[in-house]
Amino acid sequence: MIVVAQLAALAAAAVHLLAFVWETILFRRPSIHRDVFRIPTEDVRPVRMWAFNVGFYNLFLGSGALAGVILWWTGHEAPGRTLVVYTCTFMFLAGIALFASDRMAMSRPRGAGVVGSLCQSVPSLVALVALALA
């Protein structure tokens, strides 16, 4: 189960690192702001600062999970496991918050908030459950 937890934590890290790239580096591209985040082009300017800041939250979370797994693999089990548990708990709860905050998306089967919350919370939940069962 430890391997499952570590792989799920790496998947959660990858999701958050991709979100960083989308929100911080590529947000102005219509294929990102319009198609991924459902932000109309005329709203990009006022939303840009928010997206940039949230992108860095995602960078720090993804980097934390990645660092935790690397620490674990290099023989530093206690700090690595602790970092994985903390970051995955944060990611899971943030995914729940995203789901709850986007009521309009919840009513659509493929709403951006629903998909985003699932991508954010499921890998981290898998990691946490696997660790609990290990």
Backbone as a printed PyTorch tensor [residue, N CA C, xyz], in Angstrom:
tensor([[[  0.8100,  -1.2050,   0.0000],
         [  0.0000,   0.0000,   0.0000],
         [  0.8530,   1.2680,   0.0000]],

        [[  2.0780,   1.1470,   0.5070],
         [  2.9600,   2.3120,   0.5340],
         [  3.2510,   2.7870,  -0.8930]],

        [[  3.4800,   1.8370,  -1.7920],
         [  3.7620,   2.2040,  -3.1870],
         [  2.5470,   2.8780,  -3.8150]],

        [[  1.3580,   2.3650,  -3.5260],
         [  0.1240,   2.9820,  -4.0310],
         [  0.0190,   4.4130,  -3.5070]],

        [[  0.2850,   4.6010,  -2.2230],
         [  0.2150,   5.9390,  -1.6250],
         [  1.2250,   6.8790,  -2.2790]],

        [[  2.4290,   6.4080,  -2.4940],
         [  3.4490,   7.2580,  -3.1000],
         [  3.1040,   7.6040,  -4.5440]],

        [[  2.6170,   6.6360,  -5.3030],
         [  2.2290,   6.9130,  -6.6950],
         [  1.0440,   7.8650,  -6.7610]],

        [[  0.0770,   7.6910,  -5.8610],
         [ -1.0730,   8.6000,  -5.8300],
         [ -0.6250,  10.0070,  -5.4340]],

        [[  0.3110,  10.1130,  -4.4880],
         [  0.8340,  11.4320,  -4.1040],
         [  1.5570,  12.0840,  -5.2770]],

        [[  2.2800,  11.2860,  -6.0620],
         [  2.9470,  11.8340,  -7.2520],
         [  1.9220,  12.2840,  -8.2910]],

        [[  0.8400,  11.5260,  -8.4410],
         [ -0.2280,  11.9380,  -9.3760],
         [ -0.8590,  13.2440,  -8.9050]],

        [[ -1.1150,  13.3500,  -7.5970],
         [ -1.6700,  14.5900,  -7.0500],
         [ -0.7110,  15.7550,  -7.2730]],

        [[  0.5800,  15.5080,  -7.0910],
         [  1.5870,  16.5490,  -7.3280],
         [  1.5610,  16.9790,  -8.7950]],

        [[  1.4640,  16.0170,  -9.6950],
         [  1.4480,  16.3320, -11.1330],
         [  0.2450,  17.2010, -11.4950]],

        [[ -0.9210,  16.8870, -10.9280],
         [ -2.1200,  17.6900, -11.1810],
         [ -1.8810,  19.1350, -10.7490]],

        [[ -1.3000,  19.3140,  -9.5800],
         [ -1.0880,  20.6630,  -9.0460],
         [  0.0130,  21.4090,  -9.7960]],

        [[  1.0210,  20.6960, -10.2320],
         [  2.0760,  21.3560, -11.0160],
         [  1.5450,  21.7590, -12.3890]],

        [[  0.6830,  20.9390, -12.9790],
         [  0.0490,  21.3100, -14.2470],
         [ -0.8500,  22.5310, -14.0520]],

        [[ -1.5960,  22.5460, -12.9540],
         [ -2.4520,  23.7080, -12.6690],
         [ -1.6070,  24.9690, -12.5220]],

        [[ -0.4360,  24.8550, -11.9050],
         [  0.4650,  26.0070, -11.8010],
         [  0.8140,  26.5430, -13.1850]],

        [[  1.1900,  25.6610, -14.0710],
         [  1.5590,  26.0860, -15.4330],
         [  0.3780,  26.7630, -16.1140]],

        [[ -0.7970,  26.1810, -16.0090],
         [ -1.9800,  26.7620, -16.6360],
         [ -2.3300,  28.1140, -16.0400]],

        [[ -2.3130,  28.2160, -14.7130],
         [ -2.7860,  29.4250, -14.0410],
         [ -1.7650,  30.5590, -14.0380]],

        [[ -0.4970,  30.2200, -14.0700],
         [  0.5340,  31.2430, -13.9310],
         [  1.2370,  31.5700, -15.2400]],

        [[  1.5080,  30.5700, -16.0380],
         [  2.3040,  30.7770, -17.2490],
         [  1.4400,  30.9030, -18.5010]],

        [[  0.4370,  30.0580, -18.6230],
         [ -0.3340,  29.9750, -19.8750],
         [ -1.7400,  30.5570, -19.7940]],

        [[ -2.0970,  31.2080, -18.6970],
         [ -3.4750,  31.6230, -18.4630],
         [ -4.0320,  32.5330, -19.5570]],

        [[ -3.2200,  33.3550, -20.1510],
         [ -3.7180,  34.3130, -21.1630],
         [ -4.1020,  33.6440, -22.4760]],

        [[ -3.6680,  32.4320, -22.6890],
         [ -4.0390,  31.7240, -23.9130],
         [ -5.5260,  31.3620, -23.8720]],

        [[ -6.2560,  31.6350, -24.9570],
         [ -7.6900,  31.2970, -24.9720],
         [ -7.9580,  29.8120, -24.7210]],

        [[ -7.0800,  28.9480, -25.1830],
         [ -7.2960,  27.5160, -24.9570],
         [ -7.2140,  27.1550, -23.4760]],

        [[ -6.6080,  28.0020, -22.6840],
         [ -6.5240,  27.7520, -21.2440],
         [ -7.6360,  28.4930, -20.5080]],

        [[ -7.6590,  29.8330, -20.6210],
         [ -8.6450,  30.5770, -19.8240],
         [-10.0690,  30.3000, -20.2610]],

        [[-10.2890,  30.1420, -21.5380],
         [-11.6520,  29.9270, -22.0320],
         [-12.0480,  28.4470, -21.9340]],

        [[-11.1850,  27.5610, -22.4080],
         [-11.5550,  26.1500, -22.5100],
         [-11.3610,  25.3730, -21.2070]],

        [[-10.3080,  25.6680, -20.4700],
         [-10.0560,  24.9380, -19.2240],
         [-10.8140,  25.5520, -18.0600]],

        [[-10.7160,  26.8760, -17.9140],
         [-11.2970,  27.5450, -16.7510],
         [-12.6360,  28.2180, -17.0160]],

        [[-13.0940,  28.2100, -18.2660],
         [-14.3710,  28.8110, -18.6310],
         [-14.4270,  30.3110, -18.3070]],

        [[-13.3050,  31.0000, -18.4840],
         [-13.2130,  32.4410, -18.2480],
         [-13.2840,  33.1390, -19.6080]],

        [[-14.2860,  33.9790, -19.8630],
         [-14.3490,  34.7060, -21.1290],
         [-13.1260,  35.6090, -21.2880]],

        [[-12.7030,  35.8050, -22.5130],
         [-11.5120,  36.6040, -22.7920],
         [-11.6000,  38.0010, -22.1930]],

        [[-12.7850,  38.6080, -22.2070],
         [-12.9140,  39.9630, -21.6590],
         [-12.7190,  39.9960, -20.1380]],

        [[-12.7860,  38.8500, -19.4730],
         [-12.5960,  38.8020, -18.0210],
         [-11.1890,  38.3810, -17.6020]],

        [[-10.3230,  38.1120, -18.5580],
         [ -8.9850,  37.6270, -18.2220],
         [ -8.2040,  38.6500, -17.4010]],

        [[ -8.2560,  39.8980, -17.7950],
         [ -7.4610,  40.9130, -17.0840],
         [ -7.8000,  40.9970, -15.5870]],

        [[ -9.0830,  41.1110, -15.2090],
         [ -9.3690,  41.1830, -13.7670],
         [ -9.1300,  39.8650, -13.0200]],

        [[ -9.2040,  38.7430, -13.7150],
         [ -9.0340,  37.4350, -13.0710],
         [ -7.5670,  37.0210, -13.0200]],

        [[ -6.7430,  37.6450, -13.8200],
         [ -5.3330,  37.2530, -13.9610],
         [ -4.5770,  37.2230, -12.6320]],

        [[ -4.7550,  38.2440, -11.7860],
         [ -4.0220,  38.2650, -10.5220],
         [ -4.4500,  37.0960,  -9.6290]],

        [[ -5.7330,  36.8210,  -9.5980],
         [ -6.2350,  35.6810,  -8.8280],
         [ -5.6170,  34.3780,  -9.3280]],

        [[ -5.6600,  34.1760, -10.6420],
         [ -5.1360,  32.9440, -11.2240],
         [ -3.6400,  32.8010, -10.9590]],

        [[ -2.9160,  33.8880, -11.0720],
         [ -1.4650,  33.8720, -10.8330],
         [ -1.1710,  33.4360,  -9.3930]],

        [[ -1.8830,  34.0100,  -8.4430],
         [ -1.6760,  33.6890,  -7.0340],
         [ -2.0560,  32.2350,  -6.7260]],

        [[ -3.2000,  31.7930,  -7.2200],
         [ -3.6420,  30.4160,  -7.0000],
         [ -2.6620,  29.4410,  -7.6560]],

        [[ -2.1050,  29.8350,  -8.7870],
         [ -1.1000,  28.9970,  -9.4440],
         [  0.0850,  28.7210,  -8.5360]],

        [[  0.5090,  29.7340,  -7.7960],
         [  1.6290,  29.5180,  -6.8840],
         [  1.2430,  28.6500,  -5.6940]],

        [[  0.0240,  28.7390,  -5.2170],
         [ -0.4390,  27.7950,  -4.1890],
         [ -0.3000,  26.3670,  -4.7230]],

        [[ -0.7330,  26.1740,  -5.9590],
         [ -0.6400,  24.8440,  -6.5560],
         [  0.8070,  24.3970,  -6.7300]],

        [[  1.6860,  25.3240,  -7.1100],
         [  3.1060,  24.9870,  -7.2240],
         [  3.6570,  24.5140,  -5.8820]],

        [[  3.3380,  25.2330,  -4.8170],
         [  3.8670,  24.8890,  -3.5000],
         [  3.2940,  23.5560,  -3.0020]],

        [[  2.0200,  23.3120,  -3.2450],
         [  1.4240,  22.0410,  -2.8450],
         [  2.0240,  20.8710,  -3.6230]],

        [[  2.0980,  21.0210,  -4.9380],
         [  2.6680,  19.9540,  -5.7640],
         [  4.1190,  19.6870,  -5.4270]],

        [[  4.8750,  20.7450,  -5.2040],
         [  6.2890,  20.5930,  -4.8380],
         [  6.4320,  19.9230,  -3.4790]],

        [[  5.5230,  20.2430,  -2.5490],
         [  5.5690,  19.6240,  -1.2240],
         [  5.3300,  18.1260,  -1.2860]],

        [[  4.3370,  17.7190,  -2.0610],
         [  4.0640,  16.2790,  -2.2030],
         [  5.2320,  15.5780,  -2.8840]],

        [[  5.7640,  16.1910,  -3.9200],
         [  6.9130,  15.6270,  -4.6210],
         [  8.1190,  15.5120,  -3.6890]],

        [[  8.3900,  16.5650,  -2.9370],
         [  9.5160,  16.5400,  -1.9880],
         [  9.3120,  15.4720,  -0.9180]],

        [[  8.0730,  15.3160,  -0.4630],
         [  7.7880,  14.2820,   0.5260],
         [  8.0920,  12.8890,   0.0110]],

        [[  7.6660,  12.5970,  -1.2160],
         [  7.9440,  11.2780,  -1.8010],
         [  9.4450,  11.0900,  -1.9860]],

        [[ 10.1330,  12.1140,  -2.4530],
         [ 11.5900,  12.0060,  -2.6370],
         [ 12.2830,  11.7730,  -1.2960]],

        [[ 11.8910,  12.5070,  -0.2710],
         [ 12.4600,  12.2840,   1.0640],
         [ 12.2270,  10.8370,   1.5090]],

        [[ 11.0310,  10.3610,   1.3030],
         [ 10.6670,   9.0010,   1.6890],
         [ 11.5460,   7.9910,   0.9690]],

        [[ 11.7000,   8.1820,  -0.3550],
         [ 12.5110,   7.2610,  -1.1590],
         [ 13.9840,   7.2720,  -0.7590]],

        [[ 14.4450,   8.3870,  -0.2320],
         [ 15.8680,   8.5010,   0.1240],
         [ 16.1340,   8.1450,   1.5860]],

        [[ 15.1840,   7.4700,   2.2230],
         [ 15.4100,   6.9710,   3.5690],
         [ 14.9480,   7.8650,   4.6970]],

        [[ 14.3470,   8.9870,   4.3900],
         [ 13.8390,   9.9040,   5.4130],
         [ 12.3230,   9.7010,   5.5240]],

        [[ 11.9480,   8.5160,   6.0530],
         [ 10.5370,   8.1230,   6.0310],
         [  9.6340,   9.0550,   6.8370]],

        [[  9.9970,   9.3820,   8.0500],
         [  9.1060,  10.1890,   8.9100],
         [  8.8270,  11.5740,   8.3130]],

        [[  9.8610,  12.3530,   7.9440],
         [  9.5340,  13.6640,   7.3600],
         [  8.8670,  13.5450,   5.9900]],

        [[  9.2580,  12.5520,   5.1990],
         [  8.6390,  12.3760,   3.8860],
         [  7.1740,  12.0140,   3.9920]],

        [[  6.8850,  11.0540,   4.8590],
         [  5.4950,  10.6340,   5.0670],
         [  4.6710,  11.7960,   5.6270]],

        [[  5.2330,  12.5420,   6.5680],
         [  4.5260,  13.6820,   7.1580],
         [  4.1880,  14.7230,   6.1000]],

        [[  5.1400,  15.0160,   5.2340],
         [  4.9010,  16.0010,   4.1730],
         [  3.8470,  15.5050,   3.1920]],

        [[  3.8840,  14.2260,   2.8600],
         [  2.8810,  13.6530,   1.9610],
         [  1.4950,  13.7250,   2.6020]],

        [[  1.3900,  13.3550,   3.8710],
         [  0.0870,  13.3980,   4.5510],
         [ -0.4330,  14.8340,   4.6060]],

        [[  0.4240,  15.7750,   4.9760],
         [ -0.0240,  17.1660,   5.0670],
         [ -0.4890,  17.7070,   3.7160]],

        [[  0.3450,  17.5400,   2.6880],
         [ -0.0160,  18.1230,   1.3900],
         [ -1.2300,  17.4220,   0.7810]],

        [[ -1.3180,  16.1110,   0.9320],
         [ -2.4720,  15.3990,   0.3770],
         [ -3.7560,  15.7410,   1.1330]],

        [[ -3.6700,  15.9390,   2.4430],
         [ -4.8420,  16.3700,   3.2000],
         [ -5.2820,  17.7560,   2.7360]],

        [[ -4.3240,  18.6560,   2.5630],
         [ -4.6110,  20.0120,   2.0770],
         [ -5.2620,  19.9360,   0.6960]],

        [[ -4.6960,  19.1440,  -0.2130],
         [ -5.2350,  19.0210,  -1.5680],
         [ -6.6500,  18.4480,  -1.5520]],

        [[ -6.8600,  17.4050,  -0.7500],
         [ -8.1860,  16.7830,  -0.6760],
         [ -9.2290,  17.7780,  -0.1670]],

        [[ -8.9140,  18.4670,   0.9150],
         [ -9.8670,  19.4280,   1.4830],
         [-10.1010,  20.6140,   0.5460]],

        [[ -9.0600,  21.0560,  -0.1590],
         [ -9.2310,  22.1370,  -1.1320],
         [-10.1180,  21.6900,  -2.2890]],

        [[-10.0080,  20.4300,  -2.6960],
         [-10.8800,  19.8990,  -3.7380],
         [-12.3300,  19.8720,  -3.2950]],

        [[-12.5660,  19.5130,  -2.0320],
         [-13.9210,  19.5370,  -1.4810],
         [-14.4490,  20.9770,  -1.4600]],

        [[-13.6030,  21.9120,  -1.0550],
         [-14.0080,  23.3260,  -1.0210],
         [-14.3460,  23.8240,  -2.4220]],

        [[-13.5460,  23.4450,  -3.4250],
         [-13.8270,  23.8450,  -4.8070],
         [-15.1660,  23.2800,  -5.2630]],

        [[-15.4060,  22.0310,  -4.9650],
         [-16.6700,  21.3930,  -5.3440],
         [-17.8530,  22.1190,  -4.7020]],

        [[-17.7460,  22.4000,  -3.4160],
         [-18.8410,  23.0480,  -2.6890],
         [-19.0620,  24.4860,  -3.1360]],

        [[-18.0040,  25.1590,  -3.5570],
         [-18.1300,  26.5750,  -3.9100],
         [-18.6970,  26.8060,  -5.3020]],

        [[-18.6790,  25.8200,  -6.1460],
         [-19.1160,  25.9920,  -7.5200],
         [-20.4720,  25.3190,  -7.7340]],

        [[-21.5130,  25.8820,  -7.1660],
         [-22.8460,  25.2680,  -7.2220],
         [-23.3750,  25.1320,  -8.6480]],

        [[-23.0980,  26.0810,  -9.5100],
         [-23.5760,  25.9730, -10.8890],
         [-22.9110,  24.8050, -11.5920]],

        [[-21.6260,  24.6190, -11.3730],
         [-20.9280,  23.5130, -12.0210],
         [-21.4120,  22.1750, -11.4800]],

        [[-21.8250,  22.1420, -10.2340],
         [-22.3010,  20.8850,  -9.6630],
         [-23.5650,  20.4060, -10.3590]],

        [[-24.3370,  21.3060, -10.9190],
         [-25.5710,  20.9080, -11.5800],
         [-25.3270,  20.4050, -13.0010]],

        [[-24.1250,  20.6020, -13.5070],
         [-23.7700,  20.1120, -14.8400],
         [-22.8430,  18.9110, -14.6770]],

        [[-23.0880,  17.8320, -15.4050],
         [-22.2710,  16.6390, -15.2130],
         [-20.8000,  16.8310, -15.5660]],

        [[-20.4730,  17.7880, -16.4280],
         [-19.0740,  17.9930, -16.8110],
         [-18.6550,  19.4280, -16.5390]],

        [[-19.1380,  20.0040, -15.4640],
         [-18.7880,  21.3670, -15.0970],
         [-17.3190,  21.4720, -14.7350]],

        [[-16.7330,  22.6210, -15.0110],
         [-15.2980,  22.8230, -14.7400],
         [-14.9720,  22.6440, -13.2720]],

        [[-15.8540,  23.1020, -12.3730],
         [-15.5980,  22.9600, -10.9440],
         [-15.6250,  21.5090, -10.4970]],

        [[-16.5410,  20.7220, -11.0450],
         [-16.6340,  19.3140, -10.6870],
         [-15.3930,  18.5690, -11.1580]],

        [[-15.0230,  18.7680, -12.4070],
         [-13.8430,  18.0910, -12.9510],
         [-12.5960,  18.5210, -12.1910]],

        [[-12.4470,  19.8170, -11.9540],
         [-11.2890,  20.3090, -11.2200],
         [-11.2200,  19.7610,  -9.8110]],

        [[-12.3630,  19.7080,  -9.1350],
         [-12.3550,  19.2000,  -7.7610],
         [-12.0430,  17.7110,  -7.7240]],

        [[-12.5240,  16.9590,  -8.7000],
         [-12.2010,  15.5290,  -8.7520],
         [-10.7230,  15.3040,  -9.0430]],

        [[-10.1850,  16.0570,  -9.9940],
         [ -8.7560,  15.9350, -10.3180],
         [ -7.8820,  16.3160,  -9.1170]],

        [[ -8.3520,  17.2740,  -8.3340],
         [ -7.5950,  17.7380,  -7.1840],
         [ -7.7240,  16.7890,  -5.9990]],

        [[ -8.9030,  16.2570,  -5.7710],
         [ -9.1290,  15.5180,  -4.5290],
         [ -8.9560,  14.0070,  -4.6300]],

        [[ -9.2560,  13.3940,  -5.7660],
         [ -9.2190,  11.9330,  -5.8360],
         [ -7.8080,  11.3570,  -5.6540]],

        [[ -6.7840,  11.8260,  -6.3850],
         [ -5.4550,  11.2370,  -6.1490],
         [ -4.9620,  11.4260,  -4.7180]],

        [[ -5.2240,  12.5820,  -4.1450],
         [ -4.7850,  12.8190,  -2.7700],
         [ -5.5620,  11.9360,  -1.7900]],

        [[ -6.8500,  11.7090,  -2.0370],
         [ -7.6400,  10.8160,  -1.1790],
         [ -7.1180,   9.3820,  -1.2870]],

        [[ -6.7980,   8.9530,  -2.4850],
         [ -6.2310,   7.6090,  -2.6740],
         [ -4.9390,   7.4640,  -1.8560]],

        [[ -4.0890,   8.4790,  -1.9100],
         [ -2.8360,   8.4370,  -1.1430],
         [ -3.1270,   8.3410,   0.3570]],

        [[ -4.0610,   9.1270,   0.8340],
         [ -4.3770,   9.1210,   2.2720],
         [ -4.9870,   7.7910,   2.7120]],

        [[ -5.8900,   7.2350,   1.9150],
         [ -6.5080,   5.9520,   2.2560],
         [ -5.4520,   4.8500,   2.2300]],

        [[ -4.6030,   4.8510,   1.2020],
         [ -3.5460,   3.8390,   1.1210],
         [ -2.6090,   3.9170,   2.3210]],

        [[ -2.2880,   5.1210,   2.7530],
         [ -1.4320,   5.2710,   3.9370],
         [ -2.1430,   4.7810,   5.1960]],

        [[ -3.4300,   5.0380,   5.2910],
         [ -4.1870,   4.5830,   6.4610],
         [ -4.2610,   3.0550,   6.5160]],

        [[ -4.2860,   2.4120,   5.3480],
         [ -4.3740,   0.9580,   5.2840],
         [ -3.0230,   0.2660,   5.3610]],

        [[ -1.9520,   1.0540,   5.2330],
         [ -0.6000,   0.4530,   5.2280],
         [ -0.1690,   0.0240,   6.6230]]])
